[in-house]
Amino acid sequence: MLDPTFDGDGRVTTTLGVFDDVAQAIGLQEDGKIVVAGKTYLVDRYAFFVARYLPNGTLDPSFGLDGVTVTPIGTGNALAHSLAIQPNGAIVVCGVSTVDGREMMSLARYVAKTGQLDPSFGDGGIVVTPVGSGWSSGRGVAIQPNGTIVAVGYAQVGSDAHFAIVRYDRFGVPDPTFGEAGVVTTSFGPGTDIANAVYVINDDAILVVGTSEPNGVNADAVLARYKGSGALDGAFGVNGMKRIERTGTFDEYGNAVVVTPEGSIVIATSSNNRFEDLVAIRLAPDGTPDPGFGLGGVASTDIGPIVEVGEASSVFVQPDGKVVTSGLRTSGSEVSFGLVRYNINGTIDETFGDSGTITTRFGSSSDEIFASILQPDGKILVAGGSHDGTQSRIALARYNNPSVSGPSTVHDSHERTIVVSPNPATTLVKVQLNSPLANPEIKLLDLMGERGQVHTTIDGVLVTVNTTNLAPGTYLLHIADADGIVATSPVVIVR
């Protein structure tokens, strides 16, 4: 299952600092290059790092210093937790830094071509935002279609921690049209509320997932949906908030979220319930559990004896609707990369890996996935850390994924292929041909076979398809020449 075209055996490790390197986030650029961000330990403190890898798994020497940019922020530790890639390729990284003893939500933006800090963003490429009455932290980041940047995390308000959401303009200035001076905080009740991830549905719908731990009560996964103004959306859950209370005496943590083209919400959770591993929960658009998925909207697997644990840190949904969660799997003293795939109805997909699960070791004592992504060609990329008992290293793995067809299905004997990106897409889809076609016909068909209204431009082997007029959903791209269909590829449109 590991992809041997990725550094020979499907696995890559990178050591940067003197003690502790961990990748917390991953993204894919339109040219197929892989971007990861996380933390690295310098001589006396942690710093942000961003690294870029070529599609074959080697570091890209044109990016930063030998493929890596390290960014200390503030006067203490700086930890990067998430990244987002803007339409122009710029890389936005979100995390936390310590300035004069106070932890604060922090962002950095890097130029796509060189990996250098972008001087047009904040103060020399860095934005540090005090939120609440004391400490705060950034945990997730996303880009809205209008170009604004949404960062989420938590902030001290009184003696409690609340969800914290900050929206910035393209230059890193808090957006005064959002909440109060660009900032919104949300409490699910007395205690600790931490936002871990954000998914932008459109300019007027922002979905945030995290964890709420009331004082003296077990933690629950929670979600909140906000309008473009920063106000809670009363059409979701109860007054815009949803608490998933299902684990009894166990704690459950909401770690990642994705929204399907049809509007279903899928979250990945972890808990101390050792009978439920690598959990995915699917909700209807209004936040109610989806009874057609797993048991009451919950899909889980028991990956082994009771001493084993599987925690899901990341999730994505394939174009065919199957759900992949990933994180860690423990077996005795060993901790490994762990992945599981669920069918559309929430049952284990036994065609995936070993009866539905994949475990990957790097020969270390502890390996854990923190982020995952599905490539346009269907391959699965994951990133995290590998600890050998002394030092942590950046760890990446790539898996072949036969159930998702590659970039295209070829219908002639000329071995023509296409690569479609981005996929999912919003308003533009770029199709790279491996050879020019004479007067090609390009069309997108919905699941009913109806042709969508699109505008295409052709420049040699590059075809650009404007999908502005298409409704969100899954389509089949057809490219044909005078002899008939040349290639097809699934395309997902999101808003």
Secondary structure, 3 states (H helix, E strand, C coil): CECCCCCCCCEEEECCCCCEEEEEEEEECCCCCEEEEEEEECCCCEEEEEEEECCCCCECCCCCECCEEEECCCCCCEEEEEEEECCCCCEEEEEEEEECCEEEEEEEEECCCCCCECCCCCECCEEEECCCCCCEEEEEEEECCCCCEEEEEEEEECCEEEEEEEEECCCCCECCCCCECCEEEECCCCEEEEEEEEEEEECCEEEEEEEEEECCCCCEEEEEEECCCCCECCCCCECCEEEECCCCCCCEEEEEEEECCCCCEEEEEEECCCCCEEEEEEECCCCCECCCCCECCEEEECCCCCCCCEEEEEEEECCCCCEEEEEEEEECCEEEEEEEEECCCCCECCCCCECCEEEECCCCCEEEEEEEEECCCCCEEEEEEEECCCCEEEEEEEECCCCCCCCCEECCCCCCCEEEECCCECCEEEEEECCCCCCCEEEEECCCCCECCCEEEEECCEEEEECCCCCCEEEEEEEEECCEEEEEEEEEECC
